[in-house]
Amino acid sequence: MTGGLAPTAGTVQVLGEDPRHLRCRTRERIGYLPQQFTLYPYLTARENVGFVASIYGLLWFRHGRRVREALKLVELWDVRNRLAARMSGGMQRRLELAAALVHDPELLLLDEPTAGLDPILRASIWTELHRLKSAGRTLVVTTQYVNEAEECDQVALISGGRLIAFVAPEDLRREAMGGQAVEVETETAFDASELEGQHGVLQIIQKGPHTFQAVVDDAGSATPEVLEWITVRRASVKSAREYVPSFDDVFATLVERHAADEAPGERHEAA
């Protein structure tokens, strides 16, 4: 997407242009955070971000303000005169992010922007990313923290070099579960298989003698019906709630399903 590598297959356009032939003016509208530290170790934090701001042509009256704002965002303003070489890995990551944001780009390509950051700082970074989105910016983010997928409007899941899902976060959960799930705990042992085939029930997952999950089209409308069916069968409900799987579970389910569906010949070729 930055034009650094030619695709082995397929096509892509970035801001309406082929990335391998981006005009200089188009490149100035893109911010890029690489996975590895690429700034100058023997420049200070302010000098590094200021250098990047100069490359993008920020004029003097905007230059200083944007450098200060970018460093404050990642909480590095107080160490603005420290050499990058004397910063921890997490601080260097934050410095890279400041450099990617300093020219206020329309499109941001961020490769694991919160890697190595503590939870509080990760939250502040995502707050700024949401602000940028609200201001009309487009952000493409890769992350090793799968729960951060919920922060995005669309989630692309890649396994074995193939795109196996590209949907909104809630739809990704639905795709993994086959619908929405209602988790029910009963006072006494209950065989939930009796509910299979009932209207709106897509699947029953018995978790234990007293607990099961009913996969349904819509948890909100199906829950009262599920509870009524249990009551008709002379069982008492202890608790009932919509079950929302974590994205760790969602990703694991979809990747395992993709591996199982893959043809043996394709697995051998990939190996």
C-alpha positions, 0 to 999 in steps of 0.5 A, a space after each residue: 500500500 505504500 508502494 515499497 513492494 509490488 504485489 505478487 497478485 491482485 491490484 490495490 489503489 491508494 487514494 485513487 492511485 497505484 501505490 507503485 506510481 504515487 505522486 509526491 503530492 499524494 505521498 504527502 497525504 499518507 502517514 506510515 508507522 512501520 513495525 521496526 524503529 526507523 528514526 535517527 537514534 542520535 537525534 532527540 525526540 523533538 529533532 526526529 519529529 521536526 525532521 519528519 515535519 520538514 520533509 512533509 513541508 510544514 511551514 514554520 508557523 505550523 511546524 513547531 505547533 504540530 511537533 509539540 502536539 504530536 509529542 504531547 499526544 504520545 506523552 514524550 513532550 517532557 523528554 523531547 530533548 532526549 536522544 532516541 538511542 537512550 529511549 526504551 523500546 516502548 518510548 521509541 514506538 511512541 516516537 515513531 507514532 508521533 512522526 507518523 501523525 505530525 503532518 496530519 495525514 488523510 490516510 494513516 497506515 499503522 503497523 501495530 501502533 500500540 505494541 509495547 505500550 501500557 494499557 492506559 497509553 494504548 487507550 489514549 492512542 485509540 482515543 486519538 485514532 477515533 478523533 482522527 476518524 471523526 475528523 475524516 481521516 482513514 486509518 488502516 491498522 494491524 494489531 497483535 492485540 486482537 481485542 482492539 479489533 472492536 475499536 475498528 469499523 471493519 476487520 480483515 482477518 488473514 490466515 495463511 496469506 488469505 483473507 478469510 473475513 472482512 466484516 464489522 466486528 459484531 458480524 465477525 462474532 456472528 460469523 464465528 458463532 453462526 449467529 448470536 448466543 444465549 447462555 442459560 444456567 438452570 437450577 437442576 440438570 437439564 438436557 438442552 438438546 430438547 430445544 433443538 429444532 425450536 423456532 429460531 434456535 440454530 444450534 444447542 451447545 451443552 456446556 455442562 449439566 446445568 449450563 448450555 448455549 443456544 445459538 439463535 438469529 437474534 438474542 434479544 427476541 429469542 431469549 424469552 422464548 428459550 426461557 419459556 420452553 425451559 419452563 414448559 419442561 418443568 425446569 427452573 432458570 438460574 440465570 440467562 444472558 447473551 453470550 459475547 465471545 472474546 475476539 481471541 475466541 472468535 479469531 481462533 474459531 475462524 482460523 481453525 475453521 479455515 484450516 479444517 476447510 482447506 483442501 489437503 492439496 492446498 495445505 501441502 502446497 502452503 507447507 
